Amino acid sequence: MPTPSWVTAWRLTGDDTWRTGAIRAASSLIRRYNPQGRFIRAWGALNDPANAGRVIMDTMMNLDLLAFPSGQTGDGKYLDIAVEHARTTQRNFPRPDGSTPHVYDFDPASGAPLGPGTVQGYSPASCWSRGQAWGIYGFTTIYRRTGHREFLTTARKLADFALGALSPDHVPVWDYLAPQAPHDIKDASAGAVMACGLLDLSRATGEPRYREGALKLLTALSETCLTRKSTRADAVVARCTRNRPSEDGIEISLPYADYYLLEGILRVLRPDDIDRAIDLSTV
């Protein structure tokens, strides 16, 4: 969360308060790093053994927060941890077909991988669509920060699976491999995140098909998923699903759907503005 808020606020205003806060947040995040397994722990207090070895795909979106202080201070430890976490995720999450589980568990003492799991997906063998979108976006970003082409290869692999799993309406189902997919409830937030990742991936690879896929997603969300007269929330995007297995937030509005829809639209229509707010440079 500090990346699209504090880091962007600093880029737009130059107010050093935001820069200081972002570096402080990154320093907090690296405390969750497990050097034995080379991963960033997802959940739980640091003194709580529960979930001590749990890694989630969502964390790929957090890694750019670690690239920021390394660029600002010259201290490479932040980016080093981000790279190690990305490599651990890359080794364990993607399946041969490019799909991913939501969770992968490790032994927190030895760092040894234990196997896939899930919280928000249908099963350890399924593919939660928003997690897949976090991966597309996150691996593309860490490629730009490092120049390591293996991360770009992984982003393409995840993107190719997700594009192939989309139904004709181009609004992602909540889990691509759930039994009722593709005829199941939707998660428009997965589409918004995925569109931004695809636009970035197209820019990084020079492949128009990723941009074309992003435009289809943004068009579908804008035509079929916007709120009209919502009495529940001041929101833009509807048809989002927070946690289907827990029956928590089924086809509702979610703030990150609004954020990434706006980011995607700006990437397409006003690229100079988005480049001023978000560092899209490549090493």
N, C-alpha and C positions, 0 to 999 in steps of 0.2 A: 504493500500500500504506500510506503514512502516514496517509491519510484515515480508513480504517476501523480503524486501530490507534492511532496517536498522537493524532489529533484527537479520536476517540471517548474514548480514555483520559483526555484532559484534561477533556472535557465531564463525564465521570462522576466524576472524582476531584478535579479542581481542581489537580492537581499540575503546577506550571509547567514541570517538566522535559519533559513531553509537548508542551506548547505550543511551547516553544523548539525542540524537535526538528522539529516540523511546519513551522515557519517556515523553519528551516534547509533542510529538504527542498524546500520551495517555491523557495527561493533557488537551489538546485541545478537544479531543473527549468527555470527560466526561462533558464538558460544555454544550453539547447537551442533557444531561440527564434531563428528566422531572420527578421529584419525585412524582407528583400526579398520573401520569399514569404508572410510573416505566418503562419508555421506553426511548430509545435514538432516538431523532428526526433525520429523514433522510436528509431532504433537507432544504435549505434556510438560510439566515442570521439570527442570533439569535434575532435581533430586527425586523424581518419581520414576521408578523402574518400568511402570506401565508405558507401553509404546516407545520404549527407549531405542528400539531398533527399527522403527517404522519409518519408511520413506514413501512419499507420495509424488505423483507426477506433477502436481500443482507447484512444487518447489522450483521447477524449471523456470517459472515466471519470476521467482524471487532473486535469481542470480545476478540480474543486472544491477541490483542494489549493491552488490559486492564489487562489481566492476567500477562503480562510481568513485568510491574512496581511493581505490588503487590509482585511478587516473588523476585524482585531485591531490593526493598526498605523496604519491610515488611509492607507497608501501604495497608491495606486490602480494602480501599475504591474503588480502581479501579476494583478489581475482584468482589466486592459486587455489583457494578453497572452492570457489565457484567452478573452476575447471575440473577439479577432482570429483566434485559432486556430479557434474554433468557426465563425466566418464563413467562413474558408477551407475548412473541412471541408464546411460547408453548401453552398457554391458548387460544389464539385467532386465530392463523393461520391454524393449521392442521384441515382438515375436517375428518369425520369418515372413509373415504376411504384412508386417508393418503396424499391426494393432498393438495396443498396450494395456496392461492392467492399471487400475487406479493406484494400487499399493504394492510395494515389495518389502518384505521383512528380512531383517538381518539379525544375527546374534550380536547384541550390543557390546559384549565383552571381547569376542574374537574378530568381529566384523564379517564373519562368514555369511554368505547369502543363504536364506532359508526357503524363500519361495514367494510367489505372488499372493496377493490378497485384494480385498476391496472394502470400501466403506460406502461410497456413493454409486458404484457400479452394480450391475446385476450379480456378478460372481467373479472370482479370481481369474476365470478364463474368458471373461467378456471384455468389452471395450467401452468404457464410459466416455461419452463424446466430448464433454468439456475437458476431461483430462487429456484426451488426444489433442484437443486444441491448444491447451497449455503447452504441450510438448512441441507442437509445430512452431508456435511463437517463440518458446524458450530456447529451443535448439538453434533456431535461426539467429536469435539475438546473441547467444554465446559464440556462435561462429563469427559474427561481425566483430565481437569484442576481442577475439583471439586469432582469427584467420585459420583456425584448425578445420580443414575441410571435412574431416570425419563427422563433425557436428552438422555441417550442411547436408551431408549424405543422409544422416539420421532424420533431419527435418524433412527432407524430400520423401523418405520412406514412409514416415508418419502421414505426411500430406497426401501421398498417393493412395494410401489405404482409406483415409477419411473421404477423399473426393469420390472414390469408388463406392463407398458405403452410403452416400447421400441418396435419398429418394428423389423422385422427379420434382418435388416442390422446393427442394434446396433449403429446407429447414431441418437441421439435424434432429434425429430421434435421440432420446436421452442416453441410450446405450446402443451402440451399433450392433452388438451381438447378443442382445437380450432375445428371449424366445419369440416375442411378438414383433420384433423389428423386421422391416421398417414401419410396420403399422402399429405404432405405439405413441405414447405421449412425447411431446417435443421439448427441446431445450434451445430456445433462441439464443441464449447467452453463449452456448457452444459455437453457434454460427457466427456471432459477432467477433469472438476471440479468434476463431479460425480464419475469418476474412482478413483480419489485421495480419495474422501470421503469414497467410498466403501472399498478401501484397508485399510484405517484407521479403518473403522467399523468392518471389518473382524478381524483385529488385536485385537480390543477391545472386540469383542464378541466370538471369536474363531470359527465363522461360515464360512466354506469354500465357501459357495454359494456367499457371497459378494465379495470375492476375484475373484471367477470365473466370476462374472458379470463384475468386473473391467477389467479383462484380455480381455474379449470380446469387451468391449468398446475401450480399448487401441489398440487392434488389428484392429478393424474397422476403427478407426481414422487414424492409420498408413497406412492402405491399401487403403483407399478411400478418405481421406480428406487432404492429404499433397499437398502443392504447388510444382510445377515442375519448370516452367519458368515464374514466376510471374513478370510482368512489373509494378505492382502497388505498391508493398511493399516488403521489406526484411522480409518475414514471412515464417513460417513453416506450419501452419495449415490454410486451406481454409474452405469454407462452414460454416462460422460462421454468426450469425445474431444478430446484436446489438439491434435494436428496430423495430420490424416488424410493429406495428401499425402506427408508424411515417414514414414508408418507409425509415428508416435511417440505412443503412448498412445491406443489404440483401445478405446473403451468401458471406461474405467477409472474410478477415483475421482480427483477433483481438489479441492483445498482450497477454491477459490472457489465451487464448487458447494455445498459444505457451508455456507459463510458466507452466501451469498445465499439459500439455502433458509431458513436461520434468520431472516435479515432479513425475508424475505417473510412467514413465519409470524408474527413479532412485529408486522409492520405490520398484519396482519389481526386477530390475537387480543389483542395488548397494545400498541395504538398509542401510549399515553402513554410506555411504556418506550422504544420506538424513537425517539420524538420527543426524549426526553431524551439518547439516545446519538448521534443523527444530526440535524443541523440541517435541518429540513424547512420552515423559514420561507420566505416569498415576499416580495420587496420590493414 
